[in-house]
Amino acid sequence: MYTLIAATTNAHKLREIRSILNIRSIALKSLADFKNSPTVIEDGQTFEENAIKKAREYYEFFRQPVIADDSGLEVDALNNEPGVFSARYAGERATDADNNRLLLERMRHIPAEKRQARFICTVCFTDGKNLKTFTGVRQGIILDELQGGEGFGYDPLFFIPEYQKTYAQMDREEKNRISHRGLAFAQLKAYLEEKLNFSEM
């Protein structure tokens, strides 16, 4: 059994990662499984920089293979805000509701035809010898009110025209198949199966 540490304490995110990877030969753990895991400051300018930094630093600490991701929302009309600050848009201790309220307020005067946005996720894998990154992007628009009760974060505001749904109106399986995180982790899964021969274990 191959132990892989997901550098997150977010239970929602871990559930998505576990569902997407779903490789029988991997025992997936998270930072919540360790009492003494350090906190890595995400001070990069891009999602990729943050993912790489977290993966490297947690690998150095645990000396076990690590996956780390950074993801967020970029809104065209807000000069790509909230970007790398998506999780703390309304402050360091902001809740999902706080962040959504702030986004709605800043989008209040933006007309429907200018509400384009994208969710981006970059995941980094390292085992000390290999370091690989994979990025998934999903285009959508920002609604002027919350719709749907599933998911987390900005999911109730992120509407995908080709599916006529927000992330929060999708069940877990559908979201994992088409989301930015789903796309990035699907690439990671293919890499693990091909390069590390997990499909044969």
C-alpha positions as CSV (number, residue, x, y, z in Angstrom):
1,M,0.0,0.0,0.0
2,Y,1.4,3.4,-1.1
3,T,0.8,6.2,1.5
4,L,0.0,9.6,0.0
5,I,-0.5,12.7,2.1
6,A,-2.9,15.3,0.9
7,A,-1.8,18.7,2.3
8,T,-5.2,19.9,3.5
9,T,-7.3,19.9,6.6
10,N,-10.5,20.8,4.6
11,A,-12.8,17.8,5.0
12,H,-14.9,18.9,1.9
13,K,-11.8,19.1,-0.3
14,L,-10.4,15.8,1.0
15,R,-13.7,14.0,0.2
16,E,-13.5,15.3,-3.3
17,I,-9.9,14.3,-3.7
18,R,-10.6,10.8,-2.4
19,S,-13.5,10.4,-4.7
20,I,-11.6,11.6,-7.8
21,L,-8.4,9.6,-7.2
22,N,-10.0,6.4,-6.1
23,I,-6.9,4.3,-6.5
24,R,-7.1,1.1,-4.5
25,S,-3.3,0.9,-4.0
26,I,-3.2,4.3,-2.3
27,A,-3.8,5.0,1.3
28,L,-4.7,8.7,1.3
29,K,-4.1,10.7,4.5
30,S,-4.5,14.3,5.3
31,L,-2.9,16.8,7.6
32,A,-5.7,16.1,10.1
33,D,-4.2,12.6,10.6
34,F,-1.1,14.1,12.1
35,K,-1.0,16.1,15.4
36,N,2.3,17.9,14.7
37,S,2.0,19.0,11.1
38,P,3.3,22.5,10.4
39,T,1.5,25.4,8.8
40,V,2.8,26.5,5.4
41,I,2.3,30.1,4.5
42,E,0.7,30.4,1.1
43,D,2.5,33.6,-0.1
44,G,2.9,32.8,-3.7
45,Q,1.6,35.0,-6.5
46,T,0.0,32.1,-8.4
47,F,-1.9,28.9,-7.6
48,E,1.0,26.9,-9.0
49,E,3.6,28.7,-6.7
50,N,1.5,27.9,-3.6
51,A,0.9,24.3,-4.6
52,I,4.6,23.7,-5.2
53,K,5.6,25.4,-2.0
54,K,3.2,23.4,0.1
55,A,4.1,20.1,-1.6
56,R,7.9,20.7,-1.1
57,E,7.6,21.8,2.5
58,Y,5.3,19.1,3.6
59,Y,7.5,16.5,1.9
60,E,10.5,17.8,3.7
61,F,8.6,17.5,7.0
62,F,7.0,14.1,6.5
63,R,9.4,12.5,4.1
64,Q,6.5,10.8,2.4
65,P,4.9,11.5,-1.0
66,V,2.7,14.6,-0.9
67,I,0.0,16.2,-3.0
68,A,-0.8,19.8,-2.4
69,D,-3.2,22.0,-4.3
70,D,-4.2,25.6,-4.5
71,S,-7.4,26.7,-6.1
72,G,-9.6,29.7,-6.4
73,L,-11.9,32.0,-8.3
74,E,-10.9,34.7,-10.8
75,V,-13.5,37.2,-11.8
76,D,-12.8,39.2,-15.0
77,A,-14.6,42.3,-13.8
78,L,-12.7,42.4,-10.6
79,N,-9.2,42.3,-12.2
80,N,-9.1,38.5,-11.4
81,E,-10.0,38.9,-7.7
82,P,-10.2,37.1,-5.4
83,G,-7.6,34.8,-7.0
84,V,-5.0,33.3,-4.6
85,F,-6.9,35.1,-1.8
86,S,-10.2,33.2,-2.5
87,A,-10.3,31.4,0.8
88,R,-9.6,34.6,2.8
89,Y,-11.2,37.2,0.6
90,A,-13.2,38.7,3.4
91,G,-10.4,38.3,6.0
92,E,-8.1,35.6,7.5
93,R,-11.0,34.1,9.5
94,A,-13.6,34.6,6.8
95,T,-16.3,31.9,6.4
96,D,-17.7,30.8,3.1
97,A,-20.8,33.0,3.8
98,D,-18.5,36.1,4.5
99,N,-16.6,35.6,1.2
100,N,-19.8,35.1,-0.8
101,R,-21.3,38.3,0.7
102,L,-18.3,40.3,-0.2
103,L,-18.2,38.9,-3.7
104,L,-21.9,39.8,-4.2
105,E,-21.3,43.3,-2.9
106,R,-18.4,43.9,-5.2
107,M,-20.3,42.5,-8.2
108,R,-23.5,44.4,-7.4
109,H,-23.2,46.9,-10.2
110,I,-21.7,44.5,-12.8
111,P,-24.1,43.7,-15.6
112,A,-24.9,40.2,-16.6
113,E,-22.9,40.2,-19.8
114,K,-19.7,41.1,-17.8
115,R,-19.8,38.6,-15.0
116,Q,-17.4,36.0,-16.6
117,A,-15.2,34.1,-14.2
118,R,-13.2,30.9,-13.9
119,F,-12.2,28.5,-11.2
120,I,-8.6,27.3,-11.3
121,C,-6.9,24.4,-9.5
122,T,-3.3,23.5,-9.6
123,V,-2.1,20.3,-7.8
124,C,1.5,19.4,-7.2
125,F,2.8,15.9,-6.5
126,T,6.3,15.2,-5.1
127,D,7.9,12.1,-3.7
128,G,11.3,13.8,-3.3
129,K,12.5,12.6,-6.8
130,N,9.6,13.6,-9.0
131,L,7.7,16.9,-8.9
132,K,4.8,17.4,-11.2
133,T,2.0,20.0,-11.5
134,F,-1.4,19.6,-13.1
135,T,-3.9,22.4,-13.7
136,G,-7.6,22.4,-14.3
137,V,-9.8,25.3,-15.4
138,R,-13.6,25.7,-15.5
139,Q,-15.2,28.8,-17.1
140,G,-18.5,30.2,-15.7
141,I,-20.3,33.3,-14.6
142,I,-21.1,34.8,-11.2
143,L,-24.8,35.0,-10.3
144,D,-26.4,37.7,-8.3
145,E,-27.8,35.3,-5.7
146,L,-26.9,32.0,-4.2
147,Q,-28.3,28.9,-6.0
148,G,-28.0,25.3,-4.7
149,G,-27.2,23.7,-1.4
150,E,-24.3,21.3,-2.3
151,G,-20.6,22.0,-2.3
152,F,-18.8,24.7,-0.5
153,G,-17.0,28.0,-1.0
154,Y,-18.2,30.0,-4.0
155,D,-20.1,27.0,-5.4
156,P,-23.6,28.5,-5.1
157,L,-22.6,31.6,-7.1
158,F,-20.6,29.9,-9.9
159,F,-22.9,29.1,-12.8
160,I,-21.8,27.0,-15.7
161,P,-23.9,27.9,-18.8
162,E,-23.3,24.6,-20.7
163,Y,-24.7,22.7,-17.7
164,Q,-27.3,25.3,-16.7
165,K,-26.3,24.7,-13.1
166,T,-24.1,26.1,-10.4
167,Y,-21.5,23.8,-8.8
168,A,-23.8,23.8,-5.7
169,Q,-26.7,22.4,-7.8
170,M,-24.6,19.4,-8.9
171,D,-24.3,16.1,-7.1
172,R,-20.8,15.1,-6.0
173,E,-20.2,12.8,-8.9
174,E,-21.1,15.3,-11.6
175,K,-19.1,18.1,-10.0
176,N,-16.1,15.9,-9.6
177,R,-16.2,15.0,-13.2
178,I,-16.3,18.5,-14.6
179,S,-14.9,20.8,-12.0
180,H,-11.5,22.6,-12.0
181,R,-10.4,20.3,-9.2
182,G,-11.8,17.3,-10.9
183,L,-9.9,18.1,-14.1
184,A,-6.6,18.7,-12.3
185,F,-6.8,15.6,-10.1
186,A,-7.9,13.4,-13.1
187,Q,-4.5,14.4,-14.7
188,L,-2.7,13.5,-11.4
189,K,-4.5,10.2,-11.3
190,A,-3.5,9.3,-14.9
191,Y,0.1,10.3,-14.0
192,L,0.1,8.1,-10.9
193,E,-1.4,5.1,-12.7
194,E,1.0,5.4,-15.7
195,K,4.3,6.6,-14.3
196,L,4.1,4.7,-11.0
197,N,2.2,1.7,-12.3
198,F,-0.5,1.8,-9.6
199,S,-2.9,0.3,-12.1
200,E,-0.9,-2.9,-11.9
201,M,-0.6,-3.0,-8.1
